[in-house]
Amino acid sequence: MARIKIISNPYKREILYFNFNEESAEWEDIKNNNANSRLREDESGKAFLPFKIKEIVDIIVEEYYAGADKIEIEFEGTRDDYAEVEAVCQTDDIREKVILTRNVRTLENARDILEDIKDTFEVVHPIIKKIVHDDERVKKDLNKVSDALDDIIPICVFGNYSAGKSTFINALLGSEILPSGGDPVTAKIYQIERSMQEDRAKIRFTYKEENILLLFEGTTYRVQAENVESEIIQEIDKAIAECKYNDMSSMVSCALELINGFKKRDKNKIVIGNVIELEIPFSRNGILGQSYNKFVIFDTPGSNSASNSEHSKVLAEALEGFSNGIPVWITQYETIDSEDNANLCDKIFEIKALDKRFTMIVLNKADGSDLPEEGLSEGQVKDILEYNAVEKMYAGGLYFVSSIMGLGAKNNGELKDKHYRKTYRSQQEMYSDPDDLDYVVLYKFNIMPEQIKHAAVECSAKCGNLIYANSGLYCIEREIENFASKHSAYNKCQMVYMFLNDVIDETNKRITYRAESLKKTREARKKELESTKSQLIESIMEEAQTKESEFDRESKTFLKSFLDKKLIYAYTTEDLDGLGAQIRSQNSDESDFLLQEKDFEKAKDSMWGHLKANGRGLLKGNIISSIKNMKEDFAKDYKELQESKKEMDFAESEIDKATSDSLLQIVIDEYKKNILAAKDILSEEIKGRWYANAQLLRNGLIEIITGSEALSVGQREELSSIIINYRPLEFNDDADNIFIKKRFLRGNVLGFQWFESEKLDTKRLSGSYNEKMRKNIRAIAEEMNNGCFVSFKNWEQSLASVIETNITEYNPQLRDMAEMIKEETDKIIELEENQKAISSSLETIREMMAWKILE
């Protein structure tokens, strides 16, 4: 039997494949084991597993199925991805050839941990802002992460002119906002956000490098600009006054058309900025208008318009502050294989802000395409997928849509544009009447992985607005929402992790720079300071360093002993069995299980009684009558016995399940209670030892100072008093408490999985509980001790710096240098404290995204 392992890590954008070598009993990389395999890791970065899994399984079957033994596919990854693999392996053409198993290694679904990652990031967000306030690059990245975590999803609509980009975006918005037509009408990039107020809209743009803001409130509008008498504002006033319709969307559309047209007046002068920002309500009759995600739509100039040859560069600049974007390529069925489209795809692939694994290819104006009534054949689908541009961009699916019909469906056919209106009215029946001879269902032509298309078709068929669904727009918006709510979470989580890594590197650089600066200043001071005082300072520094190392070693040794002797939380199998028996007894009483057992015993006794009676009849010679009675009684008794047993077995199964649920919940509650109790005990014990260490250091330093010949009696007393009264050692508990809750108390902390039996494996449960308690208490102890050590080290360095400053200040010439040393020391301490908080949050996030074992 061939054994193949698929390891999918969507956080790292990788899918790995392994083949089990029976001789070595080891898993081997499939590229080394089978050089000709079509499974390639370097191709997996183009798509999420759900979009690739059908193809992957088909390749595995093609390459390893020999027609006898089934192939065993073992999967490691998230629960969501496993469900996708399982759906494929259960299809008719696969299930007889494959056995799917799930490895005990698993990853959390990103959408399940995203809120925790957001909370963790928020703890260190103000710290990072303080660190990077003078670094524009890191500040820009910080804004990207914040936007991504704020559920902002860019939708970048691109394509050649006359493909219908503006009409498609109008359909997404649900109103006629962007100018449209057969010529290249979009001269600028539009950045469109959803207004959360139905009667409010905004347009932001620059005119001759001046910022202008148009505010629309219902049927009125006002301008915010330095020069409200400028030429463009006067023309906007005139255009809106002459607007054919007196509603907000029409006024906005008139203003945009005028602003867009300014470029055509003098091509040698750039008077309008490259990006026009628009904030407008999205129709509540569509998925995007009801979504909790914050979509930002970018409309771009047609790439094959000579006047807009630099649009991809401008688009990249516009998207620079964003990430995790969805590329939506608008083209048409008849022109999909054009040279212009192939060139356009190359430019889009260069934009880092877009996630090419979810490129949506939208075949617009499909209502006018000559599509076969029976659907696309396998040959036609193959031909389309082999087109140069499609081969480059295909990832998230290929969608057929009539944007005009989708737009009309959202506003009940109330269209203002004459072409829109005529098209909608002439085709309305074909999209809404299943009995129409030319009934149109465009989403059935979509080219997508089989299992994803099946789900998309099923959902589209259930949509209450037939025209919206049949136009293909509903399916497109559903997949956009699905990406934003489900798949994009992986990018968000990974972005935070990579950014925090970057910030820690930046902090390290700053600490190194500060330390070098401090070292040079100290060397310069040392040359100027008289030797006896210099030696005294060296003695103090050496004592501080010696104590620091000594206390660090002792704390770790103590911690190991303390955990082994004092913090033992454990369950034995006997404990759990006894507790389970008590719960089961109570559940049995509450469910009248004993009565059902009695009924079962009665049924058995009745059956045996009838058998005995009929047996005696046989002995008395009543053979025919006794056999007949025996047959009838046995059939009746057996049926009653089986029904009674079935009821009893079901009742027993329910009792077992209720008992297992209760027992598992008790163990989980006990785990959480004990973790928090252990944290409190550790906090008190560890802090107490470090407070004592601080006092030992004070005493040691005072001893050195009082025995020094370099200072007068008064100076020695003064320094000793400074040490005695120096601020106490302090620890920051708030962040530690947050990270402990996120790392050790989130979700189903034991990760216990059910099997066929409803009974818990108490031996396994006790082992899992004991191991988890031991491991996590040790991790908490080490984290707390490390945190206390950092706080102690910083406190100790600060104290040593104060002593050094005071000794130096007895020489008036060195006071300024001493103050410089103190300032640098304080900055290093602050950076190290910040780094500790960032490192802790980074570790918390890393653990959330790390591989875990299903227990």
N, C-alpha and C positions, 0 to 999 in steps of 0.2 A: 504493500500500500504506500503510495506517494504521500509525503507529509510536507505541507507548505505552511510557512508562517508569514503573516502580514503584520508589520508593526507600523501603525499610523500615529504620528505625532503632529497634530495640526498647529500646535504652538510653535514648532520649528519648521513647519511647512515641508515635512519629509514623510515619505512612505518607503519602508524598507521591506525587502523580500528575502526569505531564507528557505533552504531546502534541508531536510533532515537526512544526515548521512548515517545509514544503519550500521556501517562498519565501525565508525568512530563514535557512534551514538552522540553526535553533536550537530548543532544547527550551523549551516554554512551559508555565507552570502550567495545568493542565487546567481550573481554575476560571475563569481569565481567557480561555482559548481556547474553552471550551465551558461557558457559564454554566449550561446546563440539565443538565449531567452529574450523574449520581447518585453519582459518586465524591466523597466529602467527607473532607477531612483531619480535621475536627473530630469525626467519628464514629469514626476509627481508634483513638482512645484508649480505646475501650470493650473492645477485644479484641486479643490477640496476632495477628500475621499468619496463623498456621496456622488460626485459627478464622474468619478473614475472607476468606481467599484464594479460596475457591470462589465466594463472592458477588462478589468483586472481578472475577475473570476472567469470570464470567457477565455482569456489567454491561458490561465492555469489549467482549465479543462482541456483546451486544445493541445497543450504541451505535455500534460501529465496523465490524462485519463486514457487507460489502455483498454477499456471495454469490459473489465472484470471487477476488480476491487475499486471501491470508491476512493476518492482523494480526500485526505483529511486536511482541512484548512484550519489552522489555529490563528486566532486573532488577538492582538494586543492593541488597545487604544481606548477611546472614550466610549461611554454607554451609547451616546447618540450614533457614533460611527458603527458600533457593533450592530445596532438596530438596522442600519442601512445594509450592512453585509448580510445580516440574517434575512432581510427581505429579498435580496437577490438570490441567496442560496435556497430559498423556499419556492422559487418559481418553477414551473413545470419542467423546463428544459435543463434545470441544474440540480434539483433536489435528489434525483436518482444517481447522481454522479459524485456528489460531494457530501462529506460529513463536516459540519462546522462546530468548532469548539472555541470557547473563550478562555484565554490564558488568565492566570490569577493576577498578572500585572495589568494595571488599569490607570487611566488618566481621568481627572474630573472634567465634566462638560464645562466649557468656558462660561456659558450663561449661568451656571450654578455657582460659580465663584466670583463672577465679575463684580457684584455688589461689595463683597468682602475686599476685593482688590481696590475698588474705589475708596472704601473706608480707610484702608491701610495707607493708600497714597495721600489721602487728605491729611493724615497725621503729619506727614513730612513735607507736604506742599509748601507751607509757609517757611519752613527751614531751608528748603531748596531755593526759594525765591530770594531769601536773605543772602545765601551763598553766591548765587549767580547773578546778582543785580547788575554787575558790571560786564557780563559776558553775553553779548547779543545772540550768539549762536545757541547757547544753552537755553537762554530765555525763550527763543523761538521754538526750540524743541519742547520746552515745558508747556508752552501754549498749545502745541500740537497734541500733547498727551492729554491736557485738560479738555480740549475740544473733543478728542476721541472718546474720553470717558463721559463726556456730556451727551453722548449718543448722536453726535453730529456725523452724518454719513453723506459725503459728496457723491452726487450722481453726475457723471460727466458725459454729456450727449455730444457726440461728434459724428462727422460724416461729410460727404461732398455736397456742394450746394444743389438745391432742388430735390434733395432726398426727403425733405419734409421734417427736418429737425424741429423747427419752430412749431409746426402743427402738432408734432408728437409731444413736445413740452406743454403746449396748451392743453393737450388731452390729459397729461399728468396733473396739471393745475386744475383743470375742470372749467376753465374760462378762456376767452379769446384775449390774451394779453400780449403775446409777442407778435410783431408784424410778420406776415407770411406772404409768399408769392413765388412765381417761377424763377425770378432772377435772384442772384445772391443778396438777399435782403439783410442778413445779419452781418453788420460790419464790425461789431464789437463782441466781446465776451460778456454774456449776462450771468450774473451770480444771483440766483433766486432762492430766497428763504421763505419759509411759511410764516405769515403773520398769525399770531394767536388770537387776534380780534377780527371778527368778521367784517367790520366796517372801517378797518385801518389798513393803509398801504404806504410804502415809502419807496422813493427812488433816490439813490446816491450816485453821483458821478462827478468828474472834474471837467471844468471848462476853462481852457487857458490856464491850467494848473490851480484853479480856484475850486474849492470844494463846494458843491451845491447839493442841498437836500430838499426834495419835494415831499411834502406830507399830505396824504389824502385821508380825509375824514368824512366817510359817507359820500355825499355829492359835492363837497367843498374841498379845496386844497389851498395850501400855503407854502411859501418858499423860505428857506433859511440859507442865506448867502451874504457875502460881504458886499457884493454889488447887485442889488435886486433890480437895477435898471439895465443890466447887461442885455446884449442883443438876443442871446439864447433864451433868457427868461421871458423876454417880451414875446418871442415867437411861440414859446410854450403856452403862455397865457392865451395867445390868439388861437393856437391849435385846439386847446381845451374848450375855449369859448365856442368854437365852430364844430365841436364834436357832435356827431349825429345823435348819439345816445347819451342821456344824462344819468349815468350810473358810474360807480367807482372803477370797475374793470375797464370800461370804455375810455374813461378819462386817463387812466394809467396807460392804456394802449396807445392813445393819441400822443401822449407825452413821449413814450418810448420811440414811436415811429419818427417823431421829429428829431429827437436826440440822435437816433441811429442814422438819419439822413444827412446830418451835418458833415460827415466824413466825405460825402460825395461832392461837396461844394468846392473844396480846394484840396486836392490830393497831396499837395506839397506841404500843407500845414496840418499838424496834428493838434486840433483844438479840443477834442473830446478824449478823455483818458481811455485806456484800453479796456477797462473793466467797468461795467455799469451794474451796480448792486440794486436788487429789487426785493422788497419784502411785501408779500401778497398772500391773502388767505387761499388755502387749497380747498377744493370742493369736498364737502363732507360726504358726498355720494361716491367717493372713491377710497381705496385702501390707504393711499398716502395721506389723505386728508384726515383720516381717523387714527393714524399711527402715533405711537408714543415716541418714535424715533424722530430726530431732527434732521430732515433731509435738506441738503443744499444742492440745487440743480445748476449745472453750468451749461449754458448754450454757447456753442463756438461757431466762428465763421466757417464757411465751406472751405475745405483745404485745397480744392482745385480752383478756387477763385484767385485770379492773378493778383488782385488787390489785397489779398489776405494770406500771402505766402508765408508770413512769419507767425501765423496764428498758433501753431503748436508751441512755439517759444513763449508767446504771451500766455497761453493756457497753463504752461508749466509754472510760470511766475504767479499766476492767479491761484494755482493750487498749492503753492509752496507752504502756506500755513495750514494745510489740511493733510489728512492721511486716510487710508482705509477706503479709498474711493471706488465706486462701481463704474467701470467703463461701459457705456451703452453706444454701440456703433449702429447708426441709422443708415440703411441703404435700401435698395429695392431688388426684388426677385430677378428682374431682367438685367440689372447692371452689377450684380454682386461680384462678378469675376473681372471687373475693370482694373486697368493699371493704376488709376487714381486711387482706388480703394486699397490696393496692395501697398502703395507708397504711404498712404495715410496710416495704416496699421503700424508700419515701421516707426513713424514719429510718435504714435501713442505709447508704444512699448517703452519709450525712453523716459516717460513721466513717472517718477518714483512714487508720487502720491496715490497712484491708481493700483488697485489689486487686480492684476491680470488673470487671476484664477477665477474671477467671476465676470468676465467679459460677456455682455449680452449682445447678441447680434440680432437687430430688429429689422425685419423686412417690411418696410412701411408701404403704404398705398396698396396693400395686398388685395383690396377689393377690386382693383383694376388689373390684377395679374391673372394670367391664364393658368389657373391651378386645376389639376385633374380632380374631377368630382369624387373619385374613389380614393383620393389621397395620394401622397407621394409613394412611389415604388421604392424598393430597396436600392435599385440602381440609381434612381434620381437622388435619393438621400446620399448615397456614396459619392456621386458626382459633385453634389453641392459641398460636401465636407472636404473634397479634394481640391476645391478652388484655392488658389494661392493665398488670398487674403483670409478666407475662412479657416484654412489650415493653421494660419498664424494666430488667429484670434479666438477660435472656438474653445470655450471653456464652460461658461454658464448656461449655454443653450442658444438655439436659434429660433426666433419668435416671429410669427406672421401677425400683422396688425393692420387695422384700418384706423388711423388716428382720428379721422373725422368722425367716424361712427362711435368711437370710444368717447370723444369729446361731447358729441350730441347726447349720448346715453347718460352722461353725468348732469346735463342741464335740461333734460327732457326735450331736446330738439330745438330749444330756443337759441338759435344761432344768428349772429349778426352778419358775418361774412357771407356774401351771396354764393360763392363757390361752396363753402361749407354747407350752407342751408340747402342748396339744390342737391348736393351729393347725399346728404342725410335723408332728405324727403324721398328721393328716388329709390333709396336702398333700404329704407326702414323696415318694410315688410319682410324682405329677405333675411334680415337679422333677427326678427322677433317672432316669426310665424313658422313653427316646425313643419307645418303642412305645405308651406310654399314650395313650389317646384324647384326654385333656385335657392333653397335655404342654405345660409352660410354659417359655418362654424370654423373660424380661422384657427383657433387654438389647437385643433386636431392635426394641423399641418406642422406644428412645432417639431423641431428636431432636438431631442434631449435624451439623456440616458433613460432607458426603458422604465425603471422603477420610479424615477422622478416624473417622467411624463405621465405615467399611470396616475400618480397622486394629483398632478396638476389638472389633468382632464377630469378626474373625479370631482375635485373642488370647483372647477369652472362649471361643470354640469349642474352643480347645486346652487350656483349664484342666482339670486332672485331677479337680477336685472339682466335679461337675456341679451340685449344689445351690447351692454357693457362686457359681458362674458364672451359673446360670439365675435366681438370686434378684436379679441385677442388682448385687449388692454388689461382686463382683470387679471389674466394669467401673468402678465409682465409685472404688474404692481405687486401681485402676491409673491412672486419670486424675489423681487427687490426687498420687500418687507421681511421675507424669510431669511435672506442674507443678512440684513441689518440686525435682526433680532436674535439670530442663531449663530451664523458662521462668523460674522465680523467680530464677535466677542473674543475669538482667539487672537486676532490681530491686536485688539485693545489690550488684552492681558500681556501679550509679548512686548508691546510698545512700552508699557510701564516698566517691565522688568529690564529691558534694554536701556531705557532712559536712566533708571536708577543706577545701573552699572556704570553708565557714562558719567553721572554726577559724582559717583564715588571715585572714579579715576580723576576727575577734575579736582575733587577735594584733596586727593592724595598729592596732586601736583602743587596745590596751594600750601599744604602742610610741609612738603619738602622744601618749597621756596622759603617759607617762613622760618623753618628750622635752620636752613643755610644762612639766612640773614641773621638770625639770632646767634649762631655759632661765630660768625665774623665779628659781630658787635662785642661778644664776650671776649674774643681773642684780643681785640683792640683794647678793651677795658683792662684785661689782665696785664698788658704791657705797662699801663699807666699806674696800676694799683701797687702799693707797697707790698712786698713779698709776704709778710706775716698775715696781712688781711686776705691776700690772694690764697694763701694756704688754708686759711680758715674757711673761706668760701668753698674751696675744693673739698675740704673735709665734710662740710655740710652737704654738698652735692653728692659726694660718695656715700654718705650715710643714708641719704634719701634713696639713692639708687639701690644700695644694698638691701635696705628694708623693703623696698618695692619688690625686688626679686624674691626675697625670703618670704614675704607675706603671700605672694602669688603661689609659690610652691606649697606652702603650708595650707593655704585655703583649698587647693585641689586635693591634697592628701586627706584633709579633714572631711571634705565633701564626700569622698568615696566611702569613708568609714561611716559617716553619718547616714548616708542613704542606705547602706547595707544593714545597719543596726536599728535605726530609728524610724525610717519611713518605709514600712513594709505594708502594702495593701494587697491582699491576695484572696482569691476564692479557691477552695478545693472543689473537686468534682463532687465530693460528698456533701459539701455545703449547698451547692446548686441543686443536687438531687433532692436533698431534704426540703429546700425552699420550694422546688418545683412540685414535690408531693403535696405540700400544704396548699399551694395555689390550686393544684388539680383537684384536691378534695373539696375545696370551697366551690370551684367551678362545677364539679359534679353535683353537689347539693343544690346549687342554684339552677341547674339545668334538668333536674329530675332524672339524671342518668341512671340512678339506682333502680327507678321504676322500669326504665327501658330494659335494663339487665334482667329484672324479674320477669318482664313480659317475654323476653327471649328464652329464659329458662322454662317458663310455662309452655311456650310453643314447643320446645324440645320434649318436655315431659308429655305433652298432649300427643305428639307424634309417636313417641315410644309406647304410650298407653294404648293408642289405636292399633299399633303393630302387634302388641301382646294380645289384645282382645281378639283381633282377627286371627292370630296364630292359634289361639285356643279353639276358635271356631273350626279351623282346619282339622285339629285333632279330634273334634267331635263328629267329623264327617260332613259338615256343611261346606264342602269344598267350593262349589260354584259361587254360592252366596258370599262366602268368606273372601274368596279371591276378588270378587267384584268390589266388596266393601273395602278390602285392603287397598286396591288400586285407587278407588275414589278418595279414601281417607288419606292415603299417602300423598297423592297429588295436592290435595287441599292443605294438608299439614305442612308439606314441603314448601309450598308457596307462601304460607303464613310464616313459616320459619325463616325463609329467605328475606321476606319483607321486614320481619322483625330484626333480623341480623343487619340488613341494610340500614335500617333506621338507627340501630344501635351503633354500627360502625361510623355512620355519618355524625351521630351525636358525639361519639368518642373522638373523631377527627376534629370536630369543632372545639371540643374541650381541650384537646392537645394544642390546637392552634392558639386558643385564648390563653392557655397556660404558657405556651412558648412566648407569645407576645408580651404577656405580663412579666415573665421572668427576664426576658431580654431587656425590657424597659427598666426593670428594677436594677439590672446590672449596669445599664447605660447611665441611669440617674446616680447610681453609686459611684461610677467612674467620674462623672462630672463633679459630684460632691467631694470626692477624695482628691481630685486634681486641684480644686480650689483650696481645700484644707491644706494639702501639701504645699501649695504656693504660699499660703500665709505662714506656715511653720518655717519654710525655707527662708522667706523674706525676713522674718524676725531673727532667725539663727544667723543667717549670712550677714545681715546688716550689723548685728551685735558684734560679730567677730571683726568686721572692718572698722566699726567705731573704736573697738579696743585697739586695733592696729594703729589707728590714727593717734590714739593717746600714747602708745609705745613710741611712735615716731616723734611726737612732741617731746617726750622725756629724753629720748636719745639726742635730739638736737639741742635741747637746753643743757644737757651734760657737756656737749662739745663746746658750747658757747661759754659756759661758766668756767671751763678749764682753759680757756684761750688767753694767751699773753698779748694778743694783738689788740685787745680792747681794754678800755678803762673799766673800773668797777661799775661806774654809772652806766656806761654803754652796755656792759654785760647784763645788768639788771633791766635796762630798757628793752633789749632784744628778747630776754627771757619773758618779759611781760607781754610783748607782742605775740610771741609763740603761744603763751598760755591763753591769751584772749582772742587768738585768731579765729575767724568764723568756723563753725562746726562743719564736719563732713556732711554733705547732703546727697540724697539719691532721688532720681526722678522715677516715680512709680507709675505715673499715668500711662506713658507709652508702653511700658512693659506689660501692664494689665491688658491693654488693647491687643498687643501682639499675642499674648498668651491665649486670650479668648479666640482670636482668629485662627491660631495654629493648632490649638489643642482641644477646643470645645465646639468646633463647627460641625454641623451635619451629623450623620449617623457615625458616631465616633468609633464604633467597633467594626463597622463595615460587614456585619454578619450576613451571610447569604442563605436563603432557604433552599432546601433540597426537596425530594419527593415526599419525604415524611414530614408531618407537621410537628414532630417532636424535635426539640433542640438537642444537639450533641453537646451535653454538659461538659464533657472532657475537653472538647475543642473550644467551647465558650470560655471555660475557666482558663485554659492556656492562652487564649487570645487576650482576655482581660488582664491577666497577670503580666504578660509580655508588654502589652500596651501601657499599662500603669508604670512598670519599671522603666521602660524606654523613655516615656514622656516626662516622668518626674525627673529623671536624670537630665534630660534636655532642658527642662525648666530650670533646674538647679544650676547647670552650667551657664545658661543664659543670664540668670540673676547674678551669679558669682562674677562672670565676665563684666557685666554692667557695673557692679559694685567696684571691681578692680579698676575699671576705667575712671570712675568717679573719684576713687581714692588717688589714683595716679595724677589726675588733673589737680586735685586738691593739694596733693603733696608738692607738685611742681609750682603751683601758685604760691604756696607757703614758702618754699625755698627761694622763689623769686622775690618775695617781700623781704625775707631776711637778707638776701644779697643786695637788694636796693638800699636797705637801711645801713648795712655795713659800708657800702660804697658812698652813701651820702655823707659819711663822716669826712670824705674828701670832696670839698665843694666843686672841684674841677670835673668830677665824674658824675655829677647828679643827672645831667641831661642824658648821658649815655645809659645810666641806670634806669631812667624812665623809659628809654627806648627798649631796653631789654624786657622790662615789665610789660610793655604794650605788646611786644612780639609774643611773649609767653602767653599772655591772655588770649591773643588771637589764635595761637596754636591750640590752646585748651578748648576754645569755642568751636574750632573746626573739628577737633576730635570728638567732642560731644555730639556735634551735628552728624558726623560720620557714623557714630554709633547708632543714632536713630535711623539714619538712612539704611545702614547695613542690616539692622533688625527688620525693617520693613521689606527690604530686598529678600532676606531669608524667608520671611513669612510668605511672600508672593511666590518665591521659588518652590517652597514646599507645596503650595496650593496647586502649582502647575506640574509638580514632579510625579513620577511613576509611583503608584501605590500598589500594595498587595491586597487582593480580595481575600478576606479571611474566612 
